[in-house]
Amino acid sequence: MLKSLKYLILLIFISCNSIASETSPTESEAFPFSTINEKILFIGNSFTFYWNLPSLVEKMSIERGLNWDITHFTVPSATLKILWNNPDLKSILESETFDHVIIQEHSTNILTNANGNSEFYFGQITSLIPASTQIHFFSTWMYPSMEQYNINNEEYPIEETIKQIIEGTTAKIIPVGRAFKLFQSKYPEFNLLMEDDKHPNPNGSYLASCVIFSHLSAESSLNLSKRYKGIDNKGVDIYYSIVEDEVLTVLQQISDEVIF
């Protein structure tokens, strides 16, 4: 009888210890191999900062446990020449090191070079970036008033020009313009541009964010959230951008089709 009692007590002890170990994992345990914390810099103009695109990409990374630290240096209507001649950008590039730098040229200038040779100023900017940093060229979209500059009647004229600019380098193209064209051909009932037929609306910025996120992470954007929020200086929630359910999934699907 005493022996049986000791055996019963031992079983209870083992059982209690087994139950105690089945606790929910912490956040770091849930993503044991995913936390990257890479530093990323966006350089560009309003096509980059509209509807908080850099912040959307950062929020997407946080949602997936990647936790990117994103900075952006963007100036309205800026060409690479204007950006290169800005001492604040030079100061950032000379004082900080990033894992990735994403560069966006003025869409018209990349086809005309009317306000500074894109290839030359791309080379000037990248000369300040160490070889350990991966450089990416953000290929923007053709909007209606730009077709006059598509003199060779190419399907993706901006992307083709970028290929020439980055030839011989390790820079990679982020095909946002390709995604815009594919989306507009498949879903003409939805618009990606603001009333000016140039700048991205929330749908456009979300699509661009999905393409950039998947390009950098090699992960699908499917099932990412439709809205992301932050907190203002008064502690009140603010939304970076919101897309509706009817368009959310198709934006993500187009991004996947272009990247993968």
Backbone as JSON, one array per atom type, in Angstrom:
{
  "sequence": "MLKSLKYLILLIFISCNSIASETSPTESEAFPFSTINEKILFIGNSFTFYWNLPSLVEKMSIERGLNWDITHFTVPSATLKILWNNPDLKSILESETFDHVIIQEHSTNILTNANGNSEFYFGQITSLIPASTQIHFFSTWMYPSMEQYNINNEEYPIEETIKQIIEGTTAKIIPVGRAFKLFQSKYPEFNLLMEDDKHPNPNGSYLASCVIFSHLSAESSLNLSKRYKGIDNKGVDIYYSIVEDEVLTVLQQISDEVIF",
  "N": [[0.84, -1.21, 0.0], [1.9, 1.28, 0.8], [3.89, 1.45, -1.04], [2.42, 1.75, -3.39], [1.21, 4.2, -2.92], [3.4, 5.93, -2.96], [4.08, 5.67, -5.63], [1.85, 6.8, -6.84], [2.03, 9.46, -6.0], [4.38, 10.18, -7.31], [3.55, 10.04, -10.0], [1.68, 12.15, -10.06], [3.37, 14.32, -9.58], [5.03, 14.28, -11.88], [3.08, 14.73, -13.82], [2.17, 17.31, -13.17], [4.46, 18.83, -13.67], [4.7, 18.47, -16.43], [2.4, 19.74, -17.44], [2.93, 22.36, -16.67], [4.95, 23.08, -18.4], [3.76, 23.56, -20.81], [3.32, 26.22, -21.8], [2.32, 29.31, -23.42], [4.31, 30.46, -26.15], [6.75, 33.08, -26.01], [6.95, 36.26, -27.8], [9.41, 36.37, -29.1], [10.07, 33.69, -29.13], [8.11, 32.74, -30.79], [8.88, 33.56, -33.3], [11.53, 32.36, -33.9], [13.57, 32.35, -35.84], [13.16, 34.52, -37.41], [13.42, 37.2, -36.74], [14.9, 39.95, -37.95], [15.62, 42.67, -38.06], [16.71, 44.52, -39.9], [18.25, 47.43, -41.35], [16.87, 49.91, -43.35], [16.92, 52.23, -46.0], [15.01, 54.6, -47.71], [15.24, 56.51, -50.62], [14.0, 59.19, -52.37], [11.15, 60.74, -53.95], [7.88, 62.28, -53.95], [6.49, 60.08, -54.96], [7.45, 58.04, -53.5], [6.88, 58.77, -50.81], [4.1, 59.17, -50.64], [1.02, 58.49, -49.0], [2.33, 57.32, -46.87], [4.17, 55.28, -47.59], [6.85, 54.16, -46.92], [6.43, 53.7, -44.16], [4.31, 51.89, -44.23], [5.56, 49.64, -45.36], [7.38, 49.09, -43.32], [5.58, 48.47, -41.22], [4.4, 46.18, -42.28], [6.57, 44.46, -42.19], [6.95, 44.24, -39.45], [4.6, 42.97, -38.72], [5.1, 40.44, -39.74], [7.16, 39.6, -38.17], [9.7, 40.47, -38.84], [10.65, 43.01, -38.38], [11.85, 45.43, -39.51], [13.89, 48.36, -39.6], [13.09, 51.31, -40.76], [14.05, 54.15, -42.6], [13.42, 57.25, -44.26], [14.43, 59.41, -46.88], [13.1, 61.86, -48.48], [12.06, 64.12, -51.02], [9.76, 66.43, -52.29], [9.0, 66.14, -55.74], [11.62, 65.73, -56.44], [14.59, 65.09, -58.36], [17.26, 62.72, -58.98], [19.52, 64.26, -59.2], [18.88, 66.58, -57.7], [18.58, 65.39, -55.2], [21.17, 64.37, -54.79], [22.59, 66.71, -54.52], [21.83, 67.61, -52.08], [22.9, 68.37, -48.94], [22.11, 67.14, -46.58], [21.31, 64.54, -47.24], [23.76, 63.47, -48.07], [25.08, 63.58, -45.65], [23.68, 61.66, -44.14], [24.26, 59.3, -45.6], [27.0, 59.18, -45.3], [27.35, 58.9, -42.6], [25.83, 56.82, -41.6], [25.12, 53.28, -41.81], [23.39, 51.04, -43.88], [21.37, 48.1, -44.4], [19.9, 47.79, -46.69], [19.37, 49.98, -49.44], [16.97, 51.88, -51.04], [16.38, 53.35, -54.04], [14.74, 55.95, -55.78], [14.04, 57.49, -58.78], [12.96, 60.56, -60.33], [10.11, 60.11, -62.27], [9.61, 61.1, -64.92], [12.06, 62.27, -65.56], [13.78, 60.13, -65.68], [13.37, 59.09, -68.14], [13.91, 61.19, -69.85], [16.12, 62.69, -69.0], [16.2, 65.4, -68.68], [16.57, 67.01, -66.5], [19.08, 66.51, -65.29], [21.37, 63.87, -65.61], [20.3, 60.66, -65.16], [21.73, 58.23, -64.82], [24.31, 59.13, -64.21], [23.94, 60.53, -61.75], [22.85, 58.56, -60.17], [25.09, 56.95, -59.95], [26.74, 58.75, -58.51], [25.38, 59.0, -56.03], [25.35, 56.31, -55.15], [28.03, 55.91, -54.84], [28.65, 56.64, -52.3], [27.72, 54.66, -50.75], [28.37, 51.74, -48.96], [29.88, 48.63, -50.13], [28.77, 46.46, -48.86], [26.11, 46.97, -48.56], [22.95, 46.32, -49.93], [21.73, 47.58, -52.91], [18.77, 48.92, -54.32], [16.68, 49.69, -57.08], [13.89, 51.54, -57.39], [11.43, 51.0, -59.53], [9.21, 53.03, -61.0], [5.82, 53.86, -62.1], [4.24, 54.21, -65.33], [2.37, 57.02, -66.07], [-0.6, 58.6, -67.5], [0.13, 61.12, -68.86], [2.76, 60.7, -69.44], [3.22, 59.08, -71.59], [4.06, 60.23, -73.95], [6.78, 60.27, -73.81], [7.59, 57.73, -74.22], [9.23, 56.75, -76.47], [10.14, 54.54, -77.87], [8.09, 52.84, -77.77], [7.83, 50.89, -75.71], [6.95, 48.2, -73.46], [7.5, 48.36, -70.74], [8.9, 51.0, -70.18], [10.27, 52.57, -68.21], [11.42, 50.65, -66.55], [13.08, 49.35, -68.39], [14.92, 51.37, -68.94], [16.11, 51.64, -66.42], [17.39, 49.19, -66.23], [19.52, 49.59, -67.96], [20.86, 51.59, -66.6], [21.73, 50.34, -64.21], [23.32, 48.35, -65.12], [26.07, 46.2, -64.85], [26.39, 46.6, -62.18], [25.55, 45.58, -58.78], [23.01, 46.2, -58.15], [19.46, 45.89, -57.72], [16.28, 45.66, -59.39], [13.16, 46.93, -58.35], [10.09, 46.02, -59.27], [7.75, 47.91, -59.36], [6.26, 49.51, -61.16], [5.64, 47.64, -63.15], [3.88, 46.01, -61.73], [1.77, 47.83, -61.32], [0.87, 48.21, -63.98], [0.03, 45.62, -64.67], [-2.0, 45.23, -62.77], [-3.84, 47.25, -63.5], [-4.58, 46.37, -66.03], [-5.9, 44.01, -65.46], [-7.83, 44.68, -63.56], [-9.56, 47.03, -64.23], [-11.64, 48.4, -63.1], [-10.87, 49.38, -60.68], [-8.96, 52.04, -59.31], [-5.56, 53.16, -59.21], [-4.36, 55.56, -58.92], [-4.24, 59.03, -57.85], [-6.5, 61.89, -58.24], [-5.01, 63.47, -59.92], [-3.97, 61.82, -61.8], [-1.42, 60.78, -61.54], [0.07, 60.66, -59.0], [0.17, 58.05, -56.46], [-2.83, 56.63, -55.14], [-4.39, 55.48, -52.04], [-4.73, 52.71, -52.67], [-2.76, 52.36, -54.65], [-0.36, 52.99, -53.27], [-0.43, 50.97, -51.38], [-0.21, 48.68, -52.99], [2.36, 49.13, -54.07], [3.8, 48.98, -51.69], [3.4, 46.28, -50.99], [4.76, 45.0, -53.09], [7.39, 45.92, -52.66], [7.83, 44.95, -50.06], [7.66, 42.12, -50.48], [9.67, 41.78, -52.37], [11.97, 42.39, -50.86], [11.81, 40.61, -48.69], [11.25, 38.1, -49.69], [8.89, 36.89, -49.13], [5.42, 36.1, -49.43], [2.84, 38.57, -49.83], [0.27, 37.95, -49.26], [-2.49, 37.81, -47.09], [-1.6, 39.79, -45.4], [-2.34, 42.64, -43.3], [-5.09, 44.95, -43.89], [-5.0, 47.52, -43.07], [-2.91, 49.8, -41.28], [-1.76, 51.14, -38.26], [-0.54, 53.89, -36.24], [0.61, 55.9, -33.49], [-0.12, 59.19, -32.55], [1.48, 62.28, -31.36], [-0.08, 62.84, -29.2], [-0.96, 60.52, -28.26], [-3.0, 59.36, -29.66], [-4.64, 57.12, -31.89], [-3.53, 56.82, -35.25], [-4.06, 56.3, -38.7], [-2.04, 54.91, -41.16], [-2.64, 54.14, -43.76], [-5.48, 52.89, -45.56], [-7.05, 50.17, -47.11], [-9.8, 48.82, -48.93], [-11.79, 45.83, -48.36], [-12.68, 44.66, -50.77], [-10.7, 45.1, -52.63], [-8.32, 44.42, -51.47], [-7.23, 41.69, -51.46], [-6.75, 41.22, -54.2], [-4.81, 43.13, -54.79], [-2.67, 42.11, -53.31], [-2.38, 39.65, -54.59], [-1.6, 40.42, -57.19], [0.87, 41.59, -56.61], [2.27, 39.29, -55.76], [2.24, 37.83, -58.15], [3.9, 39.33, -59.77], [6.34, 39.38, -58.36], [6.95, 36.72, -57.73]],
  "CA": [[0.0, 0.0, 0.0], [2.81, 2.42, 0.88], [4.59, 1.53, -2.33], [1.46, 2.28, -4.37], [1.02, 5.62, -2.62], [4.58, 6.64, -3.46], [4.0, 5.67, -7.1], [0.8, 7.76, -7.21], [2.59, 10.81, -5.77], [5.35, 10.41, -8.38], [2.79, 10.31, -11.22], [1.11, 13.49, -9.92], [4.5, 15.26, -9.72], [5.42, 14.31, -13.29], [1.98, 15.34, -14.56], [2.16, 18.75, -12.9], [5.58, 19.45, -14.37], [4.42, 18.44, -17.86], [1.42, 20.78, -17.72], [3.56, 23.65, -16.47], [5.84, 23.4, -19.51], [2.97, 23.84, -22.0], [2.91, 27.62, -21.78], [2.38, 29.98, -24.72], [5.65, 31.0, -26.4], [6.88, 34.53, -26.08], [7.01, 36.73, -29.18], [10.71, 35.99, -29.68], [10.03, 32.26, -29.37], [7.2, 32.48, -31.9], [9.63, 33.8, -34.53], [12.92, 32.16, -33.47], [14.55, 32.56, -36.9], [12.62, 35.53, -38.31], [13.73, 38.57, -36.34], [16.05, 40.38, -38.73], [15.98, 44.02, -37.63], [17.56, 45.16, -40.9], [18.07, 48.87, -41.54], [16.54, 50.18, -44.74], [16.77, 53.64, -46.32], [14.35, 54.98, -48.95], [15.63, 57.8, -51.17], [13.13, 59.46, -53.5], [10.29, 61.93, -53.9], [6.51, 62.05, -53.48], [6.04, 58.74, -55.33], [7.87, 57.17, -52.39], [6.3, 59.06, -49.49], [2.64, 59.27, -50.61], [0.29, 57.53, -48.16], [3.21, 56.71, -45.88], [4.66, 54.01, -48.12], [7.9, 53.55, -46.1], [5.87, 53.22, -42.9], [3.53, 50.69, -44.53], [6.5, 48.53, -45.51], [7.88, 48.78, -41.98], [4.52, 47.8, -40.47], [4.27, 44.83, -42.82], [7.69, 43.66, -41.68], [6.69, 43.98, -38.03], [3.53, 41.96, -38.66], [5.69, 39.14, -40.05], [8.25, 39.3, -37.25], [11.0, 40.85, -39.41], [11.03, 44.19, -37.6], [12.78, 46.32, -40.19], [14.02, 49.74, -39.14], [13.07, 52.03, -42.03], [14.22, 55.59, -42.65], [13.3, 57.71, -45.64], [14.86, 60.77, -47.22], [12.29, 62.13, -49.67], [11.84, 65.53, -51.3], [8.76, 66.52, -53.36], [9.4, 66.4, -57.14], [13.08, 65.68, -56.57], [15.34, 64.19, -59.22], [18.47, 62.25, -58.31], [20.45, 65.4, -59.15], [18.49, 67.41, -56.55], [18.87, 64.63, -53.99], [22.61, 64.31, -54.65], [23.09, 68.02, -54.11], [21.32, 67.92, -50.75], [23.93, 67.97, -47.96], [21.54, 66.28, -45.54], [21.39, 63.16, -47.71], [25.17, 63.07, -48.01], [25.42, 63.37, -44.24], [23.11, 60.36, -43.75], [24.99, 58.21, -46.25], [28.37, 59.13, -44.8], [27.39, 58.64, -41.15], [25.06, 55.62, -41.24], [25.19, 52.13, -42.69], [22.1, 50.37, -44.03], [21.4, 46.8, -45.07], [19.32, 48.01, -48.02], [19.02, 51.34, -49.82], [16.04, 51.87, -52.16], [16.5, 54.64, -54.73], [13.67, 56.23, -56.74], [14.29, 58.68, -59.59], [11.79, 61.23, -60.89], [9.68, 59.23, -63.36], [9.81, 61.72, -66.23], [13.49, 62.52, -65.8], [14.5, 58.9, -65.99], [13.22, 58.86, -69.58], [14.34, 62.35, -70.64], [17.37, 63.28, -68.48], [16.1, 66.85, -68.88], [17.0, 67.71, -65.28], [20.19, 65.77, -64.69], [21.51, 62.51, -66.12], [19.95, 59.71, -64.09], [22.8, 57.27, -64.61], [25.42, 59.81, -63.54], [23.64, 60.85, -60.36], [22.73, 57.28, -59.48], [26.47, 56.59, -59.62], [27.24, 59.63, -57.46], [24.76, 58.62, -54.76], [25.79, 54.97, -54.73], [29.46, 55.94, -54.48], [28.73, 56.86, -50.85], [27.1, 53.5, -50.1], [29.36, 50.64, -48.92], [29.58, 47.44, -50.94], [27.99, 45.51, -48.06], [24.71, 47.36, -48.62], [22.27, 45.98, -51.17], [21.04, 48.72, -53.5], [17.6, 48.59, -55.11], [16.14, 50.81, -57.85], [12.42, 51.53, -57.37], [10.91, 51.3, -60.86], [7.86, 53.59, -60.84], [4.8, 53.54, -63.1], [3.91, 55.16, -66.39], [1.03, 57.61, -65.93], [-1.08, 58.99, -68.84], [0.84, 62.21, -69.54], [4.15, 60.3, -69.71], [3.33, 58.23, -72.77], [4.77, 60.96, -75.01], [8.21, 60.02, -73.67], [7.85, 56.32, -74.54], [9.49, 56.9, -77.9], [10.38, 53.22, -78.47], [6.85, 52.08, -77.58], [8.16, 49.72, -74.88], [5.91, 47.83, -72.5], [7.93, 48.88, -69.43], [10.03, 51.88, -70.54], [11.07, 52.98, -67.05], [12.2, 49.48, -66.14], [14.13, 49.12, -69.39], [15.95, 52.39, -68.73], [16.81, 51.31, -65.18], [18.3, 48.07, -66.53], [20.72, 50.17, -68.56], [21.55, 52.37, -65.56], [22.35, 49.48, -63.19], [24.14, 47.31, -65.76], [27.43, 46.12, -64.32], [26.35, 46.77, -60.73], [24.79, 44.54, -58.08], [21.7, 46.76, -57.81], [18.29, 45.12, -58.16], [15.09, 46.44, -59.73], [11.89, 46.62, -57.69], [9.21, 46.27, -60.41], [6.45, 48.45, -58.95], [5.54, 49.92, -62.35], [5.13, 46.42, -63.78], [2.7, 45.6, -60.95], [0.7, 48.78, -61.62], [0.34, 47.94, -65.31], [-0.68, 44.35, -64.61], [-3.23, 45.43, -62.01], [-4.78, 48.07, -64.27], [-5.09, 45.58, -67.14], [-6.8, 42.97, -64.95], [-8.9, 45.23, -62.72], [-9.75, 48.44, -64.61], [-12.68, 49.04, -62.27], [-10.22, 49.99, -59.52], [-7.92, 53.0, -59.68], [-4.36, 53.18, -58.37], [-3.81, 56.91, -58.91], [-5.07, 60.13, -57.37], [-7.21, 62.63, -59.27], [-4.05, 64.08, -60.86], [-3.51, 60.76, -62.71], [0.04, 60.72, -61.42], [0.48, 60.15, -57.69], [-0.6, 56.89, -56.04], [-3.85, 56.74, -54.11], [-4.09, 54.44, -51.05], [-4.56, 51.4, -53.33], [-1.47, 52.35, -55.32], [0.72, 52.92, -52.28], [-0.47, 49.64, -50.75], [0.36, 47.74, -53.95], [3.8, 49.38, -54.09], [4.34, 48.46, -50.43], [3.42, 44.82, -51.08], [5.84, 44.62, -54.01], [8.67, 46.17, -51.99], [7.94, 44.0, -48.95], [7.95, 40.78, -50.98], [10.98, 41.83, -53.02], [13.02, 42.38, -49.83], [11.67, 39.51, -47.73], [10.97, 36.83, -50.39], [7.66, 36.34, -48.56], [4.18, 36.56, -50.04], [2.09, 39.59, -49.09], [-1.07, 37.46, -48.99], [-2.96, 37.79, -45.7], [-1.19, 40.95, -44.61], [-3.48, 43.46, -42.88], [-5.55, 45.96, -44.85], [-4.75, 48.84, -42.51], [-1.87, 49.84, -40.26], [-1.89, 52.38, -37.5], [0.47, 54.3, -35.29], [0.09, 56.76, -32.44], [0.41, 60.54, -32.7], [2.17, 62.79, -30.16], [-1.04, 62.93, -28.11], [-1.35, 59.16, -27.89], [-4.22, 59.0, -30.39], [-4.37, 56.27, -33.04], [-3.59, 57.39, -36.59], [-3.93, 55.25, -39.71], [-1.12, 55.26, -42.25], [-3.38, 53.95, -44.99], [-6.53, 51.88, -45.44], [-7.62, 49.69, -48.36], [-11.05, 48.11, -48.68], [-11.75, 44.38, -48.52], [-12.93, 44.25, -52.14], [-9.5, 45.24, -53.44], [-7.14, 43.99, -50.7], [-6.64, 40.42, -51.89], [-6.24, 41.29, -55.58], [-3.55, 43.87, -54.71], [-1.66, 41.17, -52.83], [-2.18, 38.63, -55.63], [-0.82, 41.03, -58.26], [2.24, 41.69, -56.11], [2.86, 37.95, -55.81], [2.42, 37.43, -59.54], [5.05, 40.06, -60.31], [7.58, 39.04, -57.65], [7.26, 35.28, -57.71]],
  "C": [[0.87, 1.26, 0.0], [3.54, 2.62, -0.44], [3.69, 2.13, -3.4], [1.24, 3.76, -4.19], [2.19, 6.44, -3.14], [4.55, 6.75, -4.97], [2.98, 6.69, -7.59], [1.31, 9.19, -7.07], [3.58, 11.16, -6.89], [4.66, 10.75, -9.69], [2.22, 11.72, -11.2], [2.19, 14.54, -10.13], [4.91, 15.41, -11.18], [4.37, 15.02, -14.11], [1.96, 16.85, -14.39], [3.28, 19.45, -13.65], [5.36, 19.48, -15.87], [3.46, 19.54, -18.24], [2.06, 22.15, -17.64], [4.43, 24.05, -17.65], [5.08, 23.79, -20.77], [2.43, 25.26, -21.98], [3.02, 28.21, -23.18], [3.76, 30.57, -24.92], [5.63, 32.52, -26.37], [6.98, 34.94, -27.53], [8.31, 36.31, -29.85], [10.75, 34.5, -29.96], [9.14, 31.91, -30.55], [7.88, 32.68, -33.24], [11.12, 33.6, -34.25], [13.95, 32.45, -34.54], [14.14, 33.71, -37.82], [13.04, 36.96, -37.97], [15.03, 39.02, -36.99], [16.55, 41.74, -38.29], [16.94, 44.69, -38.62], [17.22, 46.65, -41.0], [17.91, 49.16, -43.03], [16.35, 51.68, -44.93], [16.08, 53.79, -47.67], [14.85, 56.36, -49.36], [14.73, 58.08, -52.38], [12.34, 60.74, -53.35], [8.88, 61.54, -53.49], [5.97, 60.68, -53.88], [6.42, 57.72, -54.27], [7.12, 57.49, -51.11], [4.78, 59.14, -49.46], [2.02, 58.13, -49.82], [1.23, 56.68, -47.32], [3.78, 55.37, -46.33], [5.8, 53.4, -47.29], [7.38, 52.99, -44.77], [5.03, 51.97, -43.1], [4.45, 49.47, -44.65], [7.06, 48.12, -44.15], [6.84, 48.03, -41.17], [4.3, 46.38, -40.97], [5.36, 43.92, -42.28], [7.49, 43.31, -40.21], [5.63, 42.89, -37.88], [4.08, 40.56, -38.92], [6.89, 38.78, -39.17], [9.62, 39.66, -37.77], [11.55, 42.12, -38.77], [12.09, 45.08, -38.26], [12.75, 47.72, -39.6], [14.17, 50.61, -40.39], [13.15, 53.54, -41.84], [13.95, 56.03, -44.08], [13.76, 59.16, -45.76], [14.18, 61.09, -48.55], [11.99, 63.62, -49.78], [10.84, 65.64, -52.44], [9.38, 66.9, -54.71], [10.9, 66.28, -57.39], [13.55, 64.69, -57.62], [16.55, 63.69, -58.43], [19.52, 63.36, -58.22], [20.15, 66.27, -57.93], [18.84, 66.69, -55.25], [20.37, 64.57, -53.73], [23.18, 65.63, -54.11], [22.55, 68.47, -52.75], [22.32, 67.45, -49.7], [23.39, 67.05, -46.87], [21.57, 64.81, -45.96], [22.83, 62.66, -47.64], [25.59, 62.78, -46.57], [24.9, 62.01, -43.74], [23.94, 59.22, -44.31], [26.41, 58.08, -45.72], [28.45, 58.75, -43.32], [26.68, 57.36, -40.73], [25.26, 54.53, -42.27], [23.86, 51.41, -42.69], [22.3, 49.01, -44.68], [20.89, 46.91, -46.5], [19.09, 49.51, -48.22], [18.16, 51.25, -51.08], [16.02, 53.27, -52.76], [15.39, 54.79, -55.76], [13.97, 57.55, -57.45], [12.95, 59.28, -60.03], [11.38, 60.5, -62.17], [9.9, 59.82, -64.74], [11.29, 61.86, -66.55], [14.24, 61.26, -66.18], [14.41, 58.57, -67.47], [13.79, 59.99, -70.43], [15.71, 62.89, -70.27], [17.38, 64.8, -68.64], [16.62, 67.63, -67.68], [18.08, 66.92, -64.54], [20.21, 64.34, -65.17], [21.32, 61.49, -65.01], [21.08, 58.74, -63.78], [23.96, 57.9, -63.85], [25.13, 60.03, -62.06], [23.33, 59.61, -59.53], [24.12, 56.82, -59.05], [27.06, 57.44, -58.51], [26.68, 59.23, -56.09], [25.29, 57.28, -54.27], [27.27, 54.92, -54.39], [29.66, 56.14, -52.99], [28.17, 55.68, -50.05], [28.08, 52.34, -50.11], [28.9, 49.42, -49.71], [28.75, 46.42, -50.19], [26.5, 45.79, -48.09], [24.11, 46.95, -49.97], [21.48, 47.19, -51.67], [19.9, 48.23, -54.39], [17.13, 49.85, -55.84], [14.64, 50.62, -57.96], [11.94, 51.96, -58.76], [9.46, 51.75, -60.75], [6.99, 53.28, -62.06], [4.69, 54.63, -64.17], [2.5, 55.7, -66.11], [0.67, 58.27, -67.27], [-0.24, 60.05, -69.55], [2.28, 61.87, -69.88], [4.31, 59.54, -71.0], [4.07, 58.91, -73.91], [6.28, 60.7, -74.98], [8.59, 58.56, -73.97], [8.11, 56.2, -76.04], [9.74, 55.56, -78.6], [9.19, 52.29, -78.3], [7.1, 50.78, -76.81], [7.04, 49.44, -73.88], [6.22, 48.4, -71.11], [9.12, 49.82, -69.65], [10.89, 52.31, -69.36], [11.97, 51.83, -66.61], [13.34, 49.21, -67.11], [15.27, 50.12, -69.24], [16.77, 52.09, -67.48], [17.79, 50.16, -65.42], [19.61, 48.58, -67.12], [21.55, 50.91, -67.51], [22.33, 51.47, -64.61], [23.22, 48.39, -63.79], [25.57, 47.36, -65.23], [27.52, 46.35, -62.83], [25.59, 45.6, -60.1], [23.39, 45.03, -57.69], [20.58, 45.91, -58.41], [17.11, 46.05, -58.44], [13.9, 45.97, -58.9], [10.79, 46.99, -58.68], [7.81, 46.78, -60.05], [5.63, 48.86, -60.17], [4.94, 48.75, -63.1], [3.86, 45.95, -63.06], [1.51, 46.52, -61.22], [0.05, 48.46, -62.97], [-0.47, 46.65, -65.33], [-2.02, 44.5, -63.89], [-4.26, 46.18, -62.84], [-5.35, 47.32, -65.46], [-6.1, 44.53, -66.68], [-8.01, 43.53, -64.21], [-9.11, 46.71, -63.03], [-10.81, 49.16, -63.8], [-12.11, 49.7, -61.02], [-9.11, 50.93, -60.0], [-6.75, 52.92, -58.7], [-3.8, 54.58, -58.2], [-4.8, 57.92, -58.35], [-5.73, 60.85, -58.55], [-6.27, 63.28, -60.29], [-3.52, 63.08, -61.89], [-1.99, 60.62, -62.7], [0.47, 60.06, -60.12], [-0.39, 58.96, -57.26], [-1.67, 57.26, -55.02], [-3.56, 55.65, -53.06], [-3.92, 53.04, -51.65], [-3.18, 51.3, -53.97], [-0.31, 52.23, -54.35], [0.76, 51.56, -51.6], [0.13, 48.61, -51.69], [1.88, 47.89, -54.01], [4.45, 48.81, -52.83], [4.44, 46.94, -50.45], [4.57, 44.34, -51.96], [7.2, 44.79, -53.33], [8.88, 45.19, -50.85], [8.34, 42.62, -49.45], [9.3, 40.71, -51.68], [12.11, 41.7, -51.98], [13.0, 41.12, -48.98], [11.59, 38.14, -48.38], [9.77, 36.12, -49.77], [6.46, 36.91, -49.3], [3.53, 37.64, -49.18], [0.67, 39.14, -48.78], [-1.33, 37.37, -47.49], [-2.35, 38.87, -44.82], [-2.42, 41.81, -44.31], [-3.85, 44.5, -43.94], [-5.32, 47.38, -44.34], [-3.7, 48.74, -41.41], [-1.95, 51.18, -39.55], [-0.68, 52.63, -36.61], [-0.18, 55.17, -34.24], [0.71, 58.14, -32.6], [1.0, 61.03, -31.38], [1.23, 63.02, -28.98], [-1.55, 61.56, -27.68], [-2.6, 58.67, -28.59], [-3.83, 58.16, -31.61], [-4.47, 57.06, -34.35], [-3.37, 56.26, -37.59], [-3.03, 55.73, -40.84], [-1.83, 55.16, -43.59], [-4.41, 52.85, -44.76], [-6.97, 51.48, -46.85], [-8.85, 48.85, -48.02], [-10.91, 46.61, -48.99], [-11.86, 43.95, -49.98], [-11.69, 44.31, -53.03], [-8.25, 44.67, -52.77], [-6.47, 42.75, -51.29], [-6.07, 40.5, -53.3], [-4.95, 42.12, -55.64], [-2.41, 42.93, -54.31], [-1.35, 40.11, -53.89], [-1.34, 39.18, -56.79], [0.64, 41.15, -57.85], [2.93, 40.34, -56.19], [3.16, 37.52, -57.25], [3.65, 38.1, -60.15], [6.36, 39.63, -59.67], [7.95, 37.58, -57.77], [6.9, 34.59, -59.02]]
}
